[in-house]
């Protein structure tokens, strides 16, 4: 699983190439979109990006966990976690790319 990691700079460069904004404007646009998504999630709102994914906040209750090294039971405090649910469109694209790579012998 040694694929390339896509960074904010990569996203800004893609916007620069495809949309035609300046590099500075492209970077600013990417930052604004990421900030808006983050702020909505922090507020507890669901963020649904059609054909991509849904990000949601879930409240988890306190529970008892176990230290795998010692076997000792320890309480896990209640917390909020973010979940990512890929859309069926994204899942299909990932599967299709996997099958294509497998059939071409590049897996």
N, C-alpha and C positions, 0 to 999 in steps of 0.2 A: 504494500500500500504506500509506495513512495512517490505519490503524485505531487504536483506543484501546488503550493498554497496561493490562493488568490487574495491579494491585499487590497487595502483602500486605494493605494496608488495604482494598482492594476485596474480597478474599477474606474477610477478617474481617467486613466489613459484610454480605456474603452469608450467612455463618454466623449472624450476629446476627439477620438478618431471617427466615431459613428454619428455624433450629433453636430460637431463643428463648433462647439464652444471653445473658448481659450482653455489652456491647461489649468489656470487659476480658477476660472468659473466652473470647470468640470470638477475639480477637487472640492470646491465649495458646495456644489450641488450634491455630490456623493455624501459629504459630511452632513448636510441638511437632511437628507433622506434617512441616513443612519440615526441621527439625533432624534428625528420625529418618531421613528420606529421604537427606539429605546425609551423615549419619554412616554409613549403610549403604553408600553409594557410595564414600566414602573408605576404608572397610574392604575394598573390592574386591568387595562383594556386588552381585548384580543386584537391581534394584528393579522389580517388575512390578506395575503398577496396572491391573488387569483393565479392559478396554474403553477404556483410555486409551493407555498406552505402557509400554515397557520401557527402563530406563536401565541401561547396562552400562559397565564399565571395560575398555578394550583397551590392551594393551601394544604400542607401535610400536617397531620396530627402528631403529637408526641407518641413515641413508641419505644419499645425495648429492643436494642440491638445487641450484637455479641462481638467482642473483640476476637477476630479470627486467630490471633496469635496465642492468646491466653484462655479464650473461652469465657472470659468474664462478661457478665451482662452489664450493659451501660445504657442509660437513657439517651435517646436521640430527641433533641428539643424540637418543638413545632417550628415550621419554617415555610417560606414561600419559595416555590421553584418554578422555573420557566420550562414549558414543554414546546417542542417543535414537532409538528406533524406535517410531513411532506404530502403534497397533493398527489392525486392519482396520475396527473399529467407528468409531474416530476419523477414519480416512481417508474412510470413507463419509459421515460427517456433514459433513466439510469439503467434499467434492465435491457433496453434495446442497445445501448452503447456497450454493455457488458457482453451481450450475445454477439454483437458485431466484432468486438475485439477477440472473443473466444474463437469465432469462426475464422478469423484472419490469422490466428496463431500468435497473437501479441498479448496473451494474458499472462 
